[in-house]
Amino acid sequence: MAKQPISDAAETFGARVRARRNELGKSQERLADDSGMHWTFIGQVERGQRNVSLHNILKIAEALSMDAGELVRGLRAPEDATRQNGDG
């Protein structure tokens, strides 16, 4: 069974990352190289399975040539803290 997103916010954030990456024609591997992360981490972010740290949000946004605020705009912290099992 596939691992579920840790929250609606993480899922939305990941979808925004994936959409921008695809818009730029970048692979997960290319985005990972450009942001200094591992491609499996990028995949987990895109699936909403990681609670991404501020520094990693900034690195991803820079690699996507966008303002980090666009990635997090309108997102809300989850009300159910038990779903927060990512580690950033």
N, C-alpha and C positions, 0 to 999 in steps of 0.2 A: 504494500500500500504506500502511495506517495505521501511524503511528509507535508503537512498542511502549513499554510502561512501562519506566522506567529500572531499577527493582528491584521485588521483591515488596513491600518496605516502602513504597515510594512508591505502588504500586498500592493497597495496603491503606489507607494514609493517605487517598488520594484517594477511595476508596470510602466511608470514614467521613465525609469532608467532604460528599460528595454525599448520603449517607443523611440526615445531620442537616439539610442545606439543604432537602431534599425534605420532611422531617418538619416543618420550619418554614414550608413553602410559599413559599420564596424562590426566585427565579430566579437564574441565575448573575450576571446584571447587577445585581440587588439586593444579592447577597452582595459583589460587587466594589465597589459603591458604599459599602456599610456597612464594608468593610475597607480602603478606600482603594487598591484595586488595580484592574487592568484586567480586564474580563470574560474576555478570551482567556487571561490568566494563570490565572484560576480554572478555566477549562476544562482547561488543561494539568495543573494540580494534580489535578483530579478524575480525569484519565486516567492519572495516575502518570508524567507526562512531565517533571516539574520536581522538582529537589532543593530543597525549600523551606527557607529560612533560619529560624532561631529567631524572629526578629522577625515574619516573615510568618506563622509558625504561631500566634504569640500574637495577631496581628491577626485572623486567620481565626477562631480560637477565640472571641475576644471578639464578633465579628460573628455567630457562631452561638450565642451565650449559653451557652458551655460552657467547662469547664476544658481547657486545652491538653493536659493529661496524658491525657485521655480519647482524644484523637486519636492519641497516640503510644504508648499503653500496649501493651506486649508486642512492639513492632516491633524488629527486629534489623537491624543494618547489613548490607548485602550483602557476601558473601564475594568476589564477582567485581567488583573495582573498575573493570573495563573497561566495565561497564554504566552507570556513573555519569557521565552526560553532561549532566545538568541544571545550572543555575547559580543556583538559589535565589531 
